[in-house]
């Protein structure tokens, strides 16, 4: 079978009050198809349905024999990864070379960066060569060089590819079609993200113009209906024979004419009212979905302290043969710092070390790690559900304004990684942090949400420490850069900034961004 076809597919999670999908009829063929939509709209669920991990409540899915879903999370390697690493076949060598996979990665999984773990998952999935490959956020955590490696590797896949991503360049570079997810439906569009969104915006514009014309037509018909009702009322008065003398033939003839006119007018009036009703229905069908108000405001203020964080010079272990060495570091109350470096260089390790040594009160620190485990995500959701009503309402308002449906989030069995980030931000919005530390904040979040977050962080007055491979995001917000640079081969001395350090990895501070 060379296609994947959904036949009237409906699906709802157990305990949910609404169906997530209803009556989906869509099919895709060989090549990559992008899956577009907001956080929590069901993109990952659609992938799991396509791969047979979930079963529709109604309808059926016709699919080829072999299907693989490359997951969004990087908690654990894929079950087939060990066999892939041990394989000596030509395809295994090709894929390992394309994605720069080392033979010891599985053994030291716990010390791999999330970007390295993601590359390992993608490599394993490609080596399996399934008929259907569903890739969920394959470029999350990846630096620019690794993103290019992944793009080139995915281009070699020849089956039916389904791609969930908020990486516009990846979607445009790979996808010939897009599935736009807007529960309870899914629509197929031509092209990648840019082309599909252009068509959607053109259709929305055409719908708005058509709706304007229908409103004018409704107003004209309403005016005509009212005028005919007035004439009908007058005709009703004229057709009455009460008080007309039996021999007054002229008056009786006028009354008979009025009755005939009234019958015709009544018929015409009913026709006109039918036209008005149908026009109003067409207008209603063209009415755009009410847009959720987006945009957040972070209540924050700078600390009165001379520094919100101080870290003494030292080093941190990053596996059996690698260490991260750093000078003394300080974050001042209004600093806006970008922490940069390639995958696996120790950015998250350093952030965790900074957070562990903070002396600020916990309510003055807003820290969002790069990843939360499933258990932590479940725990966060339960904690949010148990918040006092007033604080819960405030948090859910911010979840809504970050582009997600609060009711759907609270009812979900497991929030998506993007929704987890929004929950973490939302429950702290009501506080006034002195320091915000965000590790890859744009990972998993849909594009409108990223824009909302960027706008809010741009207005905040407190200290920021941001880890990201999204250069546009960092350039919009940061004024200083801490950069981590691997030492050259052989462990030679590496000059970074104002310091001379001899080690495997170094970090320096103070370079203008």
N, C-alpha and C positions, 0 to 999 in steps of 0.2 A: 504494500500500500504506500503510495507516494504523497498522501495528504492526511491531515488531522482534521476531523469534522465533528462539531458539536451539533447534536440534533435536539432541539427544544429542551436544553439542559437547564434544570433548576437546582439550586443548592442552598441549604441553610445549615448552620452549625446547631448542634443540640443546645437547647435552652435559649436560643435567639428568638426574639419576638417577630422578626422579619426575615424573609428570604434574602440572602445576599445577591443571588442571581436568579433570574426567572426567564424561561423561554429563550435561552441563547441559541441562535442558529447562525453558525459561522464556521468557515473552514479556511485552513492555511496549507500551503504546499512547501516544497523545498526552498531553502534560503532562510534568512533571519527575519523574523517579525518582531517588532518592538511592542511591548506591553506598557501603555501609558496610563497614568491616573494618579490621583492624590494618595497620600499615606492612608492606609486603612481601607481603601476602596475595594480590595480583594485581588490585587495583582498576584500575590504569592499563592492565594487560594486557587486562582485560575491555572497557574502552573502545576499545582499539585493535582488538580482535576485532570489536566492534560497528560500527566505522567502516571495516572492511575493510583496515586497515593490517597486520593479522596474519591468517594463514589457519589454520583449525582442522586438527588432525591427523586427527580423525574428526568426523563429523557435518556439519551445514550451518547457515548463518545466513540466514534470509529477511529482507531489509532493503529499505527504499525506495531510490530512485535516488540521491539526493544525501545525503552524510554528511560532517560536518566535525568534527574533533577539535581543540578549543582546548587547547594543551599546558599542562603544569604549569610547565615551565621558561620563563624569559624571556630566554634568551640572544640570540634573534634575532626580528625581526618575522615575522609570517606572510607567505607569498609574495604573498597578495592585498592586503596592507596598502597598498601604493603606489596600486593602482587604487582602493581604498576612499577614501583621502585625496583623490584627484584627482576623484572622482565628484561630479557636481552633481545627482544624482537626489534625489528627496524623502526616500527611506529613508536615504541617506547623511547628509543634513543632520539627520534625526531622531536617528539613532544617535550621531552626533558630539555633538549637543546633550545627549543623555541622559547620556553618559559624559564630557563635558567634554574632548573631544579637540581639540587644537590642530593646525593645518595643518602646522607645522614639526616635529612629533614624529618623523617618520621620518628627517628630515635630521639631527636631533640625538639619535638613538637611544642613542648611547654615553654621553650625559650624563643620560638619563632615569633616574628612580628605578625600582626594580623594580615599585612600585605603579603608576606611570604606564605602564610597558610592559605590565603585566597588563591594564589598562583598554583599551589599544590592541588587544591580542589579542582581548579579548571583543567590542569594538566591531566589529572586522573579521569575526568569526565570526557575529555577529547580522546584519550587513549582507548576508552571503552567503545568509541565509535558507534553510539546508539542511533537508531532511526530518528528519534526525537530527543533533542537536548534542550532542556530548560535551564537557562542561566539566570540566577537571581542576584542582581547587583554585583557583577563580576569585577568591577573596577573600584569597589569600595576599598579604602585603606592604601591604594596604590599610588606611588609617586609617578612623575611624568614618564620616566623611562619604562617602568613596569606597565603602565597603561598602554604604551605603544606596543610592548611585547604581547600583551593580552589581545589587543585589537588584531595584530597580525596572526596570532594563533587561532583566534575565532574565525578569521576569514578562510582558514583552510578547511573548516567543517562543511560537509556537503549534504547533510541531512536536513530535517525540519528543525529549525532553531527558534526558540522563544526566548526573548531577552527582556528582562525587567531591569531598568536602569534609570537613574536620574542624571546620567552622564550624556549630555546632548551630543558631544562629539562622537561618542561610541554609537549612539542610536543612529545618527546621520551617516556614519561611516560604514555601518553594517547592514542596516535594515532597508528592505525594499517595500515593506508594508508595516502598518502599525495597527494594533488593536487598542482602541480607546475604551477604558473601563470606566463606566459611570453607572453604578448599581441602580436598578437591577439588570441593566443591559450592557452589551458590548458591541462596538461598531468597528468594522474594518475600514481602514483608510490607506491610501497609497502613500508610499514614501516613509522616511524616518521621522524623527521628532519635528524638525523644522517644516518639512513639507506637509505633514499631517496637521500640525497646528495652524499653518497658513490656511489650509482648506477649511478647518473648523472655524477660524476667525472670519473667513469670507462668508461661510454659511450663516454664522451668527449675525453678521452685518446684513445679509440679505433677509434673514428672518425679521430683524428689527425694522427694516424698511417696509417689508410686506405687512408687518403688524401695524405700522403707522398708517398705511393706506387702508387697511381693514378698519382701523379705528375711525378714520374719516368716513368710510362707507357706513359704519354703524351709526355714527352721529347723523348722517344724512337720512338714513332709513328711520331712525328714531324720530326725527323731525317730521318726516312724511307720515309715519304711523300716527303720530299725535294729531297732525292736521286732518287726517282722514277720520279719526275718531271724533273730532269736533264736527266735521261735516255730517257724520253718521248721526250724531246727537241732534243736530238741527233737522236732518231728514226725518228722524223719529218724531219730532214735534209736528212736522208738516204733514205726515201721513195719517195723523189721528183724525177719525171721522166724528169724534165726539163734538157735539155742538153745531154740526153741519146740518142744515135743513135738508129734508129728503128730496126736495125739488131743486136744490142748488147743484145742478149738474156740473158746472165749472169747478166748484170746490171739490166735488167727489172725484172728478177726473184728475185734478192735481194730486189728490191723496193717492189714487191708484198709481200715478206716475212716480210719486215719491216712494211707494212700496217697491215698485220694480227697480228703481234706482238704488234703493237700500239693499235689495238682494244682490245686485251687482257690486255695490260698494262693499258689502259685507264679505263677498267672495274675494274681492281684490284686497281688502284689509287683511283677511286671513293669509292670503298669499304673501303680502308684504311682511306680516309678522313672522311667517315662516322663513323668508329671506333674511330678516333681521336675526332670527335665532341661529340660522346656519352660519351667517357671517360672524356672529359673536363666538360661536363654537370654533370656527377657523382661527379667529384671533386668539382664543384661549389656547388652542393647540400650538400656536406659534410663540406663546409667552415663554421667555427664557426662564430657566430655573433661577430662583432668587439667589443672588451671589452672597455667600457668607462673608460677613465683614472680616477682613483680614488686617493684620498689623498689631503689633504688641508694643508695650512700653515697659521697659525694665526700670523698676523703682530702685535706684542706686545712688550712692553718694561716696565721695572720696573719704578715706579714713583720715583721722587726725594724727595717726602715727607717721613717723618719718619714713618707715618702710612697712609694707604689709607682709613681706616674706624675705627672709635671709637664709641663705644656704652656704655653709662653710665648704671650702674646696675639698674635694675628695674623689672617690671612684665607686662605681657600682658594678656588680657582676652581671654579665649578660650571657651566661652559658659557660661551659667548661674552659674555653680558650679566649674569651672576649670580655673586655671591661670597658665601661664608659667613664672617662676621666673628665672632670669639670673644675673650673676655677670657682672662687667665691662668687655667688650670685645674689642679686638684690632686686626686689620689685618695689618700686615706689608707688605712692597712692594713685597717681594718674598715668602710670606707664601703660602702653599698649604694645605688647610684645608678641611677635610671631616666632614660634619655635619650629625650625625647619631642619630637614635632613632626609636622606634616602631611607627607604624601608629597612627596618632592622637596625637602624643606627642608635636607637635608645631613647627616642623622644618620649614615648609613653612611660618608660622606666623612670626618666628624669622627672616627669610631671608627678608621678605617684610619690617619688621621693620628696618633692617640694610639698605636696599636700600632707604627707605624713608629719612633716616638721613644722606645720603652721601653728602659730599661737593665737590667731584670730578666733573669736567665738564662732562656733559652727554655723550659727545663723547669718554670719557675715561672709560666708564663703559659698559660692555657687560653683560646684565642680560636677562636670558631666564627663565620665570616662569614655574611652573609645568604644568599648563594648560592655554590655551587661550580660551575664549568663542568663539562661532561661529561668533558673531558680530565682535570681535577683529580679528579673522582669516580673515574674509572678508575684513575688513579695511586694514589689513597688505597686502593682495594680491593687493588691489587697489593702495595702496601707492607704492608698488614695481613696478606695471605697469606704474606708473607715474614718476618713477625716470628718471633723465637725461640719455641719451643713453649710455654714457660712464660708468656711475655708474651701470646702469642696466646690461650692458654687463659683467662687472666685477662680479656682484652678481650672475648672471646666470652661469657664469663659475664655481663658487664655488658650486652652486646647483648641477651642472653636476658632479663635482668631489666628491660630497657626495652621488652620485649614483642615482640621479633622472633626468628625462628628462625635461630640462628647458622649452621647448615648451609646453609640456603637462601640466606642473605646471601653466604656464601663461594662458593657455586656459581653465583651470579647473574652474568650477563654485564655488567649495569649495575645497581647498587643504586638503589632509589628515593631521591628527595631526603630523605625521612624517615629512611631507613636510613643515608644518608651522614652525617646529623647524629649519629645514634647511634654510628656508627663513629668519628667525630671525637671525641666525648665518651669513648667506650670506650677508645681507645688512650691517652688521657691520664688515665684514672681511677687508674692505678697510681702516678702522680706526686702531689706535694703542691703544687698551685698556690698562689701568693700573690695572684694576680689572675685573675679569670674575666671575660672579655668575650664576651657572647653577643648577636649581631645577629639579631633576630627568631627566637629559639630555638623558639617554638611553631609556626612555619610548617612545614608538611608532616608534623608529628608527630601521631600519633593521640592521642585524648583520655586513655587510661590512661597513655601515655608522658609526656604533659605533666604529669599529676598526679604521676608518679614524679619527674620532673625538678624540679618545684616543691618537692616535699617535701625532696629532697636539697639544693637550694640554700638552703632555709630553715634547714637545720642547719649549713651551712658557715660557717666563721669568717673566711675570707679576704675580700678586697675584691671587690665585684661591680659591673660596669657592664652594664646590660641595656637593649637597644633592643627595644621591642615596642609593638604596637597593642592587645595583650590587656590591658585595664585590670585584670581580676581577677588576672592573673598578676603584674603590677607591684605592685598594692596588697598582695599577699601577701608580697612580698619586699623592696621598696625602702623606704628611709627618707628619701632625698634625691632631688630631681629637677633635672636639667639640661634646660631646655626651649628649643627653637629656635622663634623667632617671626618670620614674615615681616614686613618693614617695610610700612607702609601705602602706598597708592597715591601715586605721585609721589616716592617715596624720602624721605619726611619722617622726622624724628627719631623713634625709637621707644624708649620707656622700658621696660626689661626688668630686673626685679630692682633692683639698686642702681646700674646703669650706664645711661648715656645714650649711645646709639650711633646713627650716621647711616649707613645702608647699605641693601643689598637684603635681607639676612638676618642675624640676630644670634643669638647663643647666650649665655645667662646661666647662672650656677651658684648653688647654695646654697638654692633654695626648698625648704622641707620638703615631702615627698610625702604 
